[in-house]
């Protein structure tokens, strides 16, 4: 889900201090910590070795590096699938569009537009060591 707030600047939501809808959205859902399909965009400017953090990994994909890191804003995309899980990708539903207003907090109402997508079940596939 993506909510794009129309009013204010980057501190408006912090000043409003109303996070109940975001907390409800996150709820008690869990993520798939070991997905069979990983798509990841690596941005080496998000590596901070002095702080002990690096952005070159996602789930079971490690040591991501760029072929060419010379551009001013270097980015690299990885799209990999493990056939060892025996499942395919879930079927995507149509993108839903909406709008609303965040109420509560210090600001009476903050309008937003939204996009969301539901996903169907994963299709079974033949397991392979690929």
N, CA, C and O atoms as a GROMACS GRO file, in nm:
protein
  520
    1UNK      N    1   0.084  -0.117   0.000
    1UNK     CA    2   0.000   0.000   0.000
    1UNK      C    3   0.089   0.124   0.000
    1UNK      O    4   0.194   0.126   0.065
    2UNK      N    5   0.048   0.223  -0.072
    2UNK     CA    6   0.118   0.351  -0.077
    2UNK      C    7   0.017   0.461  -0.050
    2UNK      O    8  -0.082   0.474  -0.122
    3UNK      N    9   0.041   0.540   0.052
    3UNK     CA   10  -0.039   0.661   0.079
    3UNK      C   11   0.050   0.781   0.050
    3UNK      O   12   0.158   0.794   0.108
    4UNK      N   13   0.003   0.868  -0.038
    4UNK     CA   14   0.079   0.989  -0.071
    4UNK      C   15   0.003   1.109  -0.015
    4UNK      O   16  -0.108   1.140  -0.060
    5UNK      N   17   0.062   1.174   0.083
    5UNK     CA   18  -0.003   1.286   0.148
    5UNK      C   19   0.018   1.413   0.066
    5UNK      O   20   0.129   1.441   0.022
    6UNK      N   21  -0.089   1.488   0.046
    6UNK     CA   22  -0.090   1.602  -0.046
    6UNK      C   23  -0.044   1.732   0.019
    6UNK      O   24   0.010   1.819  -0.049
    7UNK      N   25  -0.064   1.745   0.148
    7UNK     CA   26  -0.034   1.874   0.212
    7UNK      C   27   0.093   1.864   0.294
    7UNK      O   28   0.126   1.758   0.348
    8UNK      N   29   0.163   1.975   0.304
    8UNK     CA   30   0.275   1.981   0.394
    8UNK      C   31   0.408   1.940   0.333
    8UNK      O   32   0.418   1.916   0.212
    9UNK      N   33   0.507   1.933   0.419
    9UNK     CA   34   0.641   1.893   0.379
    9UNK      C   35   0.680   1.772   0.461
    9UNK      O   36   0.594   1.712   0.525
   10UNK      N   37   0.805   1.735   0.462
   10UNK     CA   38   0.844   1.606   0.519
   10UNK      C   39   0.828   1.594   0.670
   10UNK      O   40   0.832   1.482   0.722
   11UNK      N   41   0.809   1.702   0.742
   11UNK     CA   42   0.788   1.694   0.887
   11UNK      C   43   0.641   1.701   0.927
   11UNK      O   44   0.609   1.686   1.045
   12UNK      N   45   0.551   1.723   0.831
   12UNK     CA   46   0.409   1.739   0.864
   12UNK      C   47   0.355   1.618   0.940
   12UNK      O   48   0.287   1.635   1.041
   13UNK      N   49   0.384   1.497   0.893
   13UNK     CA   50   0.330   1.379   0.960
   13UNK      C   51   0.388   1.362   1.100
   13UNK      O   52   0.318   1.320   1.192
   14UNK      N   53   0.516   1.395   1.118
   14UNK     CA   54   0.576   1.386   1.251
   14UNK      C   55   0.512   1.489   1.346
   14UNK      O   56   0.486   1.458   1.462
   15UNK      N   57   0.489   1.608   1.297
   15UNK     CA   58   0.426   1.711   1.381
   15UNK      C   59   0.281   1.675   1.414
   15UNK      O   60   0.232   1.707   1.522
   16UNK      N   61   0.213   1.610   1.320
   16UNK     CA   62   0.074   1.570   1.343
   16UNK      C   63   0.065   1.464   1.453
   16UNK      O   64  -0.030   1.465   1.531
   17UNK      N   65   0.162   1.373   1.460
   17UNK     CA   66   0.171   1.272   1.565
   17UNK      C   67   0.048   1.181   1.569
   17UNK      O   68  -0.010   1.158   1.675
   18UNK      N   69   0.011   1.128   1.452
   18UNK     CA   70  -0.102   1.034   1.444
   18UNK      C   71  -0.060   0.916   1.358
   18UNK      O   72  -0.060   0.924   1.235
   19UNK      N   73  -0.023   0.806   1.423
   19UNK     CA   74   0.029   0.689   1.353
   19UNK      C   75  -0.062   0.567   1.364
   19UNK      O   76  -0.022   0.457   1.326
   20UNK      N   77  -0.184   0.585   1.418
   20UNK     CA   78  -0.273   0.470   1.436
   20UNK      C   79  -0.305   0.400   1.304
   20UNK      O   80  -0.303   0.276   1.301
   21UNK      N   81  -0.334   0.471   1.194
   21UNK     CA   82  -0.360   0.399   1.068
   21UNK      C   83  -0.239   0.319   1.019
   21UNK      O   84  -0.255   0.208   0.968
   22UNK      N   85  -0.121   0.372   1.033
   22UNK     CA   86   0.000   0.300   0.991
   22UNK      C   87   0.020   0.177   1.079
   22UNK      O   88   0.054   0.070   1.029
   23UNK      N   89  -0.001   0.191   1.210
   23UNK     CA   90   0.013   0.077   1.300
   23UNK      C   91  -0.091  -0.029   1.269
   23UNK      O   92  -0.061  -0.149   1.274
   24UNK      N   93  -0.214   0.012   1.237
   24UNK     CA   94  -0.319  -0.085   1.201
   24UNK      C   95  -0.284  -0.157   1.071
   24UNK      O   96  -0.308  -0.277   1.058
   25UNK      N   97  -0.227  -0.084   0.975
   25UNK     CA   98  -0.187  -0.147   0.849
   25UNK      C   99  -0.080  -0.253   0.873
   25UNK      O  100  -0.087  -0.362   0.818
   26UNK      N  101   0.018  -0.220   0.955
   26UNK     CA  102   0.124  -0.315   0.985
   26UNK      C  103   0.070  -0.431   1.068
   26UNK      O  104   0.110  -0.546   1.048
   27UNK      N  105  -0.020  -0.403   1.160
   27UNK     CA  106  -0.089  -0.505   1.236
   27UNK      C  107   0.001  -0.614   1.288
   27UNK      O  108   0.110  -0.589   1.340
   28UNK      N  109  -0.046  -0.736   1.273
   28UNK     CA  110   0.030  -0.852   1.322
   28UNK      C  111   0.080  -0.937   1.206
   28UNK      O  112   0.121  -1.052   1.227
   29UNK      N  113   0.076  -0.882   1.085
   29UNK     CA  114   0.124  -0.957   0.968
   29UNK      C  115   0.273  -0.984   0.980
   29UNK      O  116   0.347  -0.906   1.040
   30UNK      N  117   0.315  -1.094   0.924
   30UNK     CA  118   0.457  -1.125   0.920
   30UNK      C  119   0.503  -1.125   0.775
   30UNK      O  120   0.424  -1.144   0.683
   31UNK      N  121   0.632  -1.105   0.756
   31UNK     CA  122   0.687  -1.108   0.622
   31UNK      C  123   0.741  -1.247   0.592
   31UNK      O  124   0.767  -1.326   0.683
   32UNK      N  125   0.757  -1.275   0.467
   32UNK     CA  126   0.823  -1.398   0.426
   32UNK      C  127   0.972  -1.371   0.432
   32UNK      O  128   1.027  -1.304   0.344
   33UNK      N  129   1.038  -1.421   0.534
   33UNK     CA  130   1.180  -1.392   0.555
   33UNK      C  131   1.271  -1.468   0.460
   33UNK      O  132   1.392  -1.446   0.459
   34UNK      N  133   1.215  -1.559   0.381
   34UNK     CA  134   1.295  -1.640   0.291
   34UNK      C  135   1.219  -1.659   0.159
   34UNK      O  136   1.182  -1.771   0.124
   35UNK      N  137   1.194  -1.549   0.084
   35UNK     CA  138   1.111  -1.558  -0.036
   35UNK      C  139   1.183  -1.628  -0.151
   35UNK      O  140   1.305  -1.618  -0.163
   36UNK      N  141   1.108  -1.700  -0.236
   36UNK     CA  142   1.170  -1.768  -0.350
   36UNK      C  143   1.212  -1.674  -0.462
   36UNK      O  144   1.292  -1.712  -0.547
   37UNK      N  145   1.158  -1.552  -0.465
   37UNK     CA  146   1.187  -1.456  -0.572
   37UNK      C  147   1.226  -1.324  -0.506
   37UNK      O  148   1.151  -1.269  -0.426
   38UNK      N  149   1.345  -1.274  -0.541
   38UNK     CA  150   1.393  -1.149  -0.484
   38UNK      C  151   1.426  -1.052  -0.597
   38UNK      O  152   1.504  -1.085  -0.687
   39UNK      N  153   1.367  -0.934  -0.592
   39UNK     CA  154   1.403  -0.824  -0.681
   39UNK      C  155   1.454  -0.712  -0.590
   39UNK      O  156   1.386  -0.671  -0.497
   40UNK      N  157   1.574  -0.663  -0.618
   40UNK     CA  158   1.638  -0.569  -0.528
   40UNK      C  159   1.717  -0.466  -0.608
   40UNK      O  160   1.787  -0.502  -0.703
   41UNK      N  161   1.705  -0.340  -0.570
   41UNK     CA  162   1.785  -0.233  -0.630
   41UNK      C  163   1.892  -0.194  -0.528
   41UNK      O  164   1.860  -0.150  -0.418
   42UNK      N  165   2.016  -0.211  -0.567
   42UNK     CA  166   2.129  -0.179  -0.480
   42UNK      C  167   2.178  -0.038  -0.507
   42UNK      O  168   2.205   0.000  -0.621
   43UNK      N  169   2.189   0.038  -0.400
   43UNK     CA  170   2.238   0.175  -0.407
   43UNK      C  171   2.358   0.184  -0.313
   43UNK      O  172   2.339   0.197  -0.192
   44UNK      N  173   2.480   0.178  -0.365
   44UNK     CA  174   2.598   0.177  -0.278
   44UNK      C  175   2.615   0.304  -0.196
   44UNK      O  176   2.693   0.304  -0.100
   45UNK      N  177   2.545   0.411  -0.230
   45UNK     CA  178   2.556   0.531  -0.146
   45UNK      C  179   2.486   0.510  -0.012
   45UNK      O  180   2.496   0.595   0.077
   46UNK      N  181   2.416   0.399   0.004
   46UNK     CA  182   2.352   0.366   0.131
   46UNK      C  183   2.439   0.274   0.217
   46UNK      O  184   2.396   0.229   0.323
   47UNK      N  185   2.560   0.245   0.171
   47UNK     CA  186   2.658   0.172   0.252
   47UNK      C  187   2.727   0.272   0.344
   47UNK      O  188   2.772   0.378   0.300
   48UNK      N  189   2.734   0.240   0.471
   48UNK     CA  190   2.801   0.326   0.567
   48UNK      C  191   2.900   0.240   0.649
   48UNK      O  192   2.870   0.201   0.761
   49UNK      N  193   3.018   0.211   0.591
   49UNK     CA  194   3.115   0.124   0.657
   49UNK      C  195   3.154   0.172   0.797
   49UNK      O  196   3.177   0.089   0.886
   50UNK      N  197   3.164   0.301   0.818
   50UNK     CA  198   3.202   0.353   0.950
   50UNK      C  199   3.099   0.316   1.057
   50UNK      O  200   3.132   0.306   1.175
   51UNK      N  201   2.974   0.295   1.014
   51UNK     CA  202   2.868   0.256   1.108
   51UNK      C  203   2.844   0.106   1.107
   51UNK      O  204   2.760   0.055   1.182
   52UNK      N  205   2.917   0.035   1.022
   52UNK     CA  206   2.902  -0.110   1.017
   52UNK      C  207   2.781  -0.157   0.940
   52UNK      O  208   2.734  -0.269   0.961
   53UNK      N  209   2.729  -0.074   0.849
   53UNK     CA  210   2.613  -0.114   0.770
   53UNK      C  211   2.649  -0.119   0.621
   53UNK      O  212   2.734  -0.043   0.574
   54UNK      N  213   2.583  -0.208   0.550
   54UNK     CA  214   2.602  -0.221   0.406
   54UNK      C  215   2.467  -0.257   0.344
   54UNK      O  216   2.389  -0.331   0.402
   55UNK      N  217   2.441  -0.203   0.225
   55UNK     CA  218   2.312  -0.224   0.160
   55UNK      C  219   2.317  -0.332   0.053
   55UNK      O  220   2.217  -0.353  -0.016
   56UNK      N  221   2.429  -0.401   0.034
   56UNK     CA  222   2.446  -0.496  -0.076
   56UNK      C  223   2.391  -0.634  -0.049
   56UNK      O  224   2.455  -0.734  -0.084
   57UNK      N  225   2.272  -0.643   0.013
   57UNK     CA  226   2.210  -0.774   0.037
   57UNK      C  227   2.059  -0.758   0.057
   57UNK      O  228   2.012  -0.654   0.101
   58UNK      N  229   1.987  -0.862   0.024
   58UNK     CA  230   1.843  -0.868   0.048
   58UNK      C  231   1.804  -1.015   0.061
   58UNK      O  232   1.827  -1.095  -0.030
   59UNK      N  233   1.746  -1.050   0.175
   59UNK     CA  234   1.705  -1.189   0.202
   59UNK      C  235   1.825  -1.282   0.185
   59UNK      O  236   1.925  -1.265   0.254
   60UNK      N  237   1.818  -1.380   0.094
   60UNK     CA  238   1.926  -1.477   0.074
   60UNK      C  239   2.024  -1.435  -0.034
   60UNK      O  240   2.110  -1.514  -0.072
   61UNK      N  241   2.014  -1.314  -0.083
   61UNK     CA  242   2.104  -1.261  -0.186
   61UNK      C  243   2.208  -1.173  -0.117
   61UNK      O  244   2.175  -1.070  -0.059
   62UNK      N  245   2.333  -1.215  -0.124
   62UNK     CA  246   2.442  -1.145  -0.055
   62UNK      C  247   2.550  -1.099  -0.152
   62UNK      O  248   2.559  -1.145  -0.266
   63UNK      N  249   2.633  -1.008  -0.101
   63UNK     CA  250   2.750  -0.959  -0.173
   63UNK      C  251   2.715  -0.900  -0.309
   63UNK      O  252   2.786  -0.923  -0.407
   64UNK      N  253   2.606  -0.824  -0.315
   64UNK     CA  254   2.567  -0.757  -0.439
   64UNK      C  255   2.669  -0.646  -0.466
   64UNK      O  256   2.705  -0.570  -0.376
   65UNK      N  257   2.715  -0.638  -0.589
   65UNK     CA  258   2.811  -0.535  -0.629
   65UNK      C  259   2.773  -0.485  -0.767
   65UNK      O  260   2.708  -0.555  -0.844
   66UNK      N  261   2.814  -0.364  -0.797
   66UNK     CA  262   2.785  -0.306  -0.928
   66UNK      C  263   2.895  -0.340  -1.027
   66UNK      O  264   3.013  -0.346  -0.991
   67UNK      N  265   2.856  -0.360  -1.151
   67UNK     CA  266   2.956  -0.377  -1.258
   67UNK      C  267   3.029  -0.246  -1.283
   67UNK      O  268   3.150  -0.243  -1.305
   68UNK      N  269   2.952  -0.135  -1.278
   68UNK     CA  270   3.008  -0.004  -1.306
   68UNK      C  271   2.956   0.092  -1.200
   68UNK      O  272   2.838   0.125  -1.199
   69UNK      N  273   3.042   0.137  -1.112
   69UNK     CA  274   3.000   0.230  -1.007
   69UNK      C  275   3.044   0.372  -1.035
   69UNK      O  276   3.050   0.455  -0.944
   70UNK      N  277   3.077   0.402  -1.161
   70UNK     CA  278   3.129   0.534  -1.195
   70UNK      C  279   3.023   0.644  -1.207
   70UNK      O  280   3.057   0.760  -1.187
   71UNK      N  281   2.896   0.613  -1.239
   71UNK     CA  282   2.801   0.724  -1.249
   71UNK      C  283   2.785   0.799  -1.116
   71UNK      O  284   2.816   0.745  -1.010
   72UNK      N  285   2.738   0.921  -1.125
   72UNK     CA  286   2.720   1.002  -1.004
   72UNK      C  287   2.619   0.938  -0.909
   72UNK      O  288   2.636   0.947  -0.787
   73UNK      N  289   2.516   0.875  -0.961
   73UNK     CA  290   2.416   0.808  -0.878
   73UNK      C  291   2.407   0.661  -0.920
   73UNK      O  292   2.312   0.622  -0.988
   74UNK      N  293   2.506   0.580  -0.881
   74UNK     CA  294   2.509   0.441  -0.928
   74UNK      C  295   2.400   0.356  -0.863
   74UNK      O  296   2.380   0.360  -0.742
   75UNK      N  297   2.331   0.279  -0.946
   75UNK     CA  298   2.229   0.185  -0.900
   75UNK      C  299   2.246   0.055  -0.976
   75UNK      O  300   2.290   0.054  -1.091
   76UNK      N  301   2.210  -0.054  -0.913
   76UNK     CA  302   2.211  -0.183  -0.980
   76UNK      C  303   2.089  -0.263  -0.939
   76UNK      O  304   2.045  -0.255  -0.824
   77UNK      N  305   2.033  -0.338  -1.031
   77UNK     CA  306   1.913  -0.417  -1.002
   77UNK      C  307   1.944  -0.566  -1.015
   77UNK      O  308   2.009  -0.609  -1.110
   78UNK      N  309   1.897  -0.643  -0.917
   78UNK     CA  310   1.909  -0.788  -0.916
   78UNK      C  311   1.768  -0.844  -0.916
   78UNK      O  312   1.683  -0.800  -0.838
   79UNK      N  313   1.742  -0.941  -1.002
   79UNK     CA  314   1.612  -1.009  -1.005
   79UNK      C  315   1.641  -1.158  -1.017
   79UNK      O  316   1.675  -1.207  -1.125
   80UNK      N  317   1.629  -1.231  -0.905
   80UNK     CA  318   1.667  -1.372  -0.901
   80UNK      C  319   1.555  -1.456  -0.840
   80UNK      O  320   1.473  -1.409  -0.761
   81UNK      N  321   1.554  -1.582  -0.881
   81UNK     CA  322   1.454  -1.677  -0.832
   81UNK      C  323   1.523  -1.808  -0.800
   81UNK      O  324   1.609  -1.855  -0.874
   82UNK      N  325   1.483  -1.867  -0.688
   82UNK     CA  326   1.532  -2.000  -0.653
   82UNK      C  327   1.423  -2.100  -0.690
   82UNK      O  328   1.308  -2.086  -0.648
   83UNK      N  329   1.458  -2.200  -0.768
   83UNK     CA  330   1.363  -2.306  -0.804
   83UNK      C  331   1.353  -2.411  -0.693
   83UNK      O  332   1.270  -2.502  -0.702
   84UNK      N  333   1.436  -2.401  -0.590
   84UNK     CA  334   1.436  -2.498  -0.483
   84UNK      C  335   1.314  -2.494  -0.392
   84UNK      O  336   1.293  -2.588  -0.315
   85UNK      N  337   1.235  -2.390  -0.400
   85UNK     CA  338   1.117  -2.378  -0.315
   85UNK      C  339   0.996  -2.456  -0.370
   85UNK      O  340   0.906  -2.492  -0.295
   86UNK      N  341   0.996  -2.480  -0.499
   86UNK     CA  342   0.883  -2.550  -0.560
   86UNK      C  343   0.757  -2.466  -0.573
   86UNK      O  344   0.646  -2.520  -0.578
   87UNK      N  345   0.773  -2.334  -0.579
   87UNK     CA  346   0.658  -2.245  -0.597
   87UNK      C  347   0.694  -2.135  -0.696
   87UNK      O  348   0.810  -2.098  -0.711
   88UNK      N  349   0.593  -2.083  -0.763
   88UNK     CA  350   0.611  -1.970  -0.852
   88UNK      C  351   0.571  -1.841  -0.783
   88UNK      O  352   0.552  -1.838  -0.661
   89UNK      N  353   0.559  -1.737  -0.860
   89UNK     CA  354   0.517  -1.608  -0.805
   89UNK      C  355   0.367  -1.607  -0.781
   89UNK      O  356   0.293  -1.674  -0.853
   90UNK      N  357   0.320  -1.531  -0.682
   90UNK     CA  358   0.176  -1.517  -0.662
   90UNK      C  359   0.116  -1.436  -0.778
   90UNK      O  360   0.183  -1.355  -0.841
   91UNK      N  361  -0.011  -1.459  -0.803
   91UNK     CA  362  -0.081  -1.387  -0.909
   91UNK      C  363  -0.120  -1.248  -0.856
   91UNK      O  364  -0.188  -1.239  -0.754
   92UNK      N  365  -0.077  -1.141  -0.924
   92UNK     CA  366  -0.111  -1.007  -0.875
   92UNK      C  367  -0.254  -0.969  -0.911
   92UNK      O  368  -0.302  -1.000  -1.020
   93UNK      N  369  -0.320  -0.903  -0.818
   93UNK     CA  370  -0.451  -0.846  -0.846
   93UNK      C  371  -0.435  -0.710  -0.911
   93UNK      O  372  -0.324  -0.661  -0.929
   94UNK      N  373  -0.546  -0.650  -0.946
   94UNK     CA  374  -0.543  -0.516  -1.006
   94UNK      C  375  -0.502  -0.414  -0.901
   94UNK      O  376  -0.532  -0.430  -0.783
   95UNK      N  377  -0.435  -0.309  -0.945
   95UNK     CA  378  -0.400  -0.200  -0.854
   95UNK      C  379  -0.526  -0.121  -0.822
   95UNK      O  380  -0.599  -0.078  -0.912
   96UNK      N  381  -0.550  -0.102  -0.695
   96UNK     CA  382  -0.665  -0.024  -0.648
   96UNK      C  383  -0.620   0.118  -0.617
   96UNK      O  384  -0.512   0.138  -0.560
   97UNK      N  385  -0.702   0.216  -0.653
   97UNK     CA  386  -0.672   0.356  -0.624
   97UNK      C  387  -0.779   0.412  -0.533
   97UNK      O  388  -0.896   0.376  -0.542
   98UNK      N  389  -0.739   0.500  -0.444
   98UNK     CA  390  -0.835   0.561  -0.352
   98UNK      C  391  -0.784   0.695  -0.302
   98UNK      O  392  -0.681   0.746  -0.346
   99UNK      N  393  -0.858   0.749  -0.209
   99UNK     CA  394  -0.823   0.877  -0.148
   99UNK      C  395  -0.890   0.884  -0.011
   99UNK      O  396  -0.984   0.810   0.017
  100UNK      N  397  -0.841   0.972   0.071
  100UNK     CA  398  -0.898   0.989   0.203
  100UNK      C  399  -0.831   1.103   0.274
  100UNK      O  400  -0.761   1.184   0.214
  101UNK      N  401  -0.854   1.108   0.403
  101UNK     CA  402  -0.793   1.211   0.487
  101UNK      C  403  -0.752   1.148   0.618
  101UNK      O  404  -0.829   1.074   0.679
  102UNK      N  405  -0.632   1.177   0.662
  102UNK     CA  406  -0.583   1.133   0.792
  102UNK      C  407  -0.636   1.233   0.895
  102UNK      O  408  -0.605   1.351   0.888
  103UNK      N  409  -0.715   1.185   0.988
  103UNK     CA  410  -0.769   1.272   1.094
  103UNK      C  411  -0.712   1.228   1.227
  103UNK      O  412  -0.657   1.119   1.240
  104UNK      N  413  -0.726   1.314   1.325
  104UNK     CA  414  -0.665   1.289   1.455
  104UNK      C  415  -0.533   1.361   1.461
  104UNK      O  416  -0.488   1.419   1.362
  105UNK      N  417  -0.471   1.357   1.573
  105UNK     CA  418  -0.343   1.426   1.587
  105UNK      C  419  -0.361   1.575   1.602
  105UNK      O  420  -0.467   1.622   1.642
  106UNK      N  421  -0.257   1.648   1.569
  106UNK     CA  422  -0.254   1.793   1.589
  106UNK      C  423  -0.313   1.873   1.473
  106UNK      O  424  -0.347   1.990   1.490
  107UNK      N  425  -0.324   1.811   1.356
  107UNK     CA  426  -0.375   1.879   1.237
  107UNK      C  427  -0.513   1.821   1.207
  107UNK      O  428  -0.528   1.699   1.207
  108UNK      N  429  -0.615   1.905   1.180
  108UNK     CA  430  -0.752   1.853   1.164
  108UNK      C  431  -0.766   1.742   1.059
  108UNK      O  432  -0.827   1.639   1.088
  109UNK      N  433  -0.713   1.759   0.940
  109UNK     CA  434  -0.723   1.656   0.836
  109UNK      C  435  -0.612   1.678   0.734
  109UNK      O  436  -0.587   1.790   0.690
  110UNK      N  437  -0.547   1.567   0.696
  110UNK     CA  438  -0.442   1.574   0.594
  110UNK      C  439  -0.486   1.483   0.479
  110UNK      O  440  -0.491   1.361   0.496
  111UNK      N  441  -0.517   1.541   0.361
  111UNK     CA  442  -0.564   1.457   0.250
  111UNK      C  443  -0.453   1.372   0.191
  111UNK      O  444  -0.335   1.409   0.194
  112UNK      N  445  -0.493   1.256   0.136
  112UNK     CA  446  -0.397   1.168   0.070
  112UNK      C  447  -0.464   1.090  -0.042
  112UNK      O  448  -0.586   1.072  -0.044
  113UNK      N  449  -0.382   1.044  -0.135
  113UNK     CA  450  -0.426   0.948  -0.235
  113UNK      C  451  -0.356   0.817  -0.202
  113UNK      O  452  -0.251   0.816  -0.139
  114UNK      N  453  -0.415   0.706  -0.246
  114UNK     CA  454  -0.357   0.576  -0.212
  114UNK      C  455  -0.359   0.481  -0.330
  114UNK      O  456  -0.440   0.492  -0.422
  115UNK      N  457  -0.267   0.387  -0.325
  115UNK     CA  458  -0.261   0.274  -0.420
  115UNK      C  459  -0.237   0.149  -0.338
  115UNK      O  460  -0.161   0.150  -0.242
  116UNK      N  461  -0.303   0.040  -0.377
  116UNK     CA  462  -0.280  -0.087  -0.309
  116UNK      C  463  -0.297  -0.201  -0.409
  116UNK      O  464  -0.357  -0.184  -0.516
  117UNK      N  465  -0.246  -0.316  -0.374
  117UNK     CA  466  -0.254  -0.434  -0.459
  117UNK      C  467  -0.266  -0.556  -0.371
  117UNK      O  468  -0.194  -0.568  -0.272
  118UNK      N  469  -0.356  -0.645  -0.404
  118UNK     CA  470  -0.368  -0.773  -0.335
  118UNK      C  471  -0.301  -0.881  -0.420
  118UNK      O  472  -0.295  -0.870  -0.543
  119UNK      N  473  -0.250  -0.984  -0.355
  119UNK     CA  474  -0.180  -1.091  -0.423
  119UNK      C  475  -0.252  -1.222  -0.399
  119UNK      O  476  -0.299  -1.249  -0.289
  120UNK      N  477  -0.261  -1.304  -0.503
  120UNK     CA  478  -0.323  -1.435  -0.493
  120UNK      C  479  -0.224  -1.538  -0.442
  120UNK      O  480  -0.117  -1.505  -0.391
  121UNK      N  481  -0.261  -1.663  -0.457
  121UNK     CA  482  -0.177  -1.774  -0.411
  121UNK      C  483  -0.062  -1.799  -0.507
  121UNK      O  484  -0.068  -1.762  -0.625
  122UNK      N  485   0.040  -1.861  -0.457
  122UNK     CA  486   0.154  -1.901  -0.540
  122UNK      C  487   0.120  -2.032  -0.611
  122UNK      O  488   0.064  -2.124  -0.550
  123UNK      N  489   0.155  -2.040  -0.736
  123UNK     CA  490   0.135  -2.164  -0.810
  123UNK      C  491   0.250  -2.260  -0.778
  123UNK      O  492   0.364  -2.218  -0.760
  124UNK      N  493   0.219  -2.390  -0.771
  124UNK     CA  494   0.324  -2.490  -0.749
  124UNK      C  495   0.407  -2.502  -0.876
  124UNK      O  496   0.355  -2.484  -0.986
  125UNK      N  497   0.535  -2.534  -0.860
  125UNK     CA  498   0.623  -2.558  -0.974
  125UNK      C  499   0.720  -2.670  -0.938
  125UNK      O  500   0.733  -2.706  -0.821
  126UNK      N  501   0.784  -2.723  -1.035
  126UNK     CA  502   0.879  -2.833  -1.012
  126UNK      C  503   1.002  -2.781  -0.941
  126UNK      O  504   1.060  -2.680  -0.982
  127UNK      N  505   1.043  -2.849  -0.834
  127UNK     CA  506   1.166  -2.813  -0.763
  127UNK      C  507   1.287  -2.847  -0.849
  127UNK      O  508   1.289  -2.948  -0.920
  128UNK      N  509   1.387  -2.762  -0.841
  128UNK     CA  510   1.511  -2.784  -0.915
  128UNK      C  511   1.624  -2.717  -0.840
  128UNK      O  512   1.600  -2.625  -0.761
  129UNK      N  513   1.742  -2.759  -0.862
  129UNK     CA  514   1.859  -2.697  -0.798
  129UNK      C  515   1.910  -2.584  -0.886
  129UNK      O  516   2.021  -2.590  -0.939
  130UNK      N  517   1.829  -2.484  -0.899
  130UNK     CA  518   1.863  -2.365  -0.979
  130UNK      C  519   1.824  -2.240  -0.904
  130UNK      O  520   1.844  -2.130  -0.955
   0.00000   0.00000   0.00000
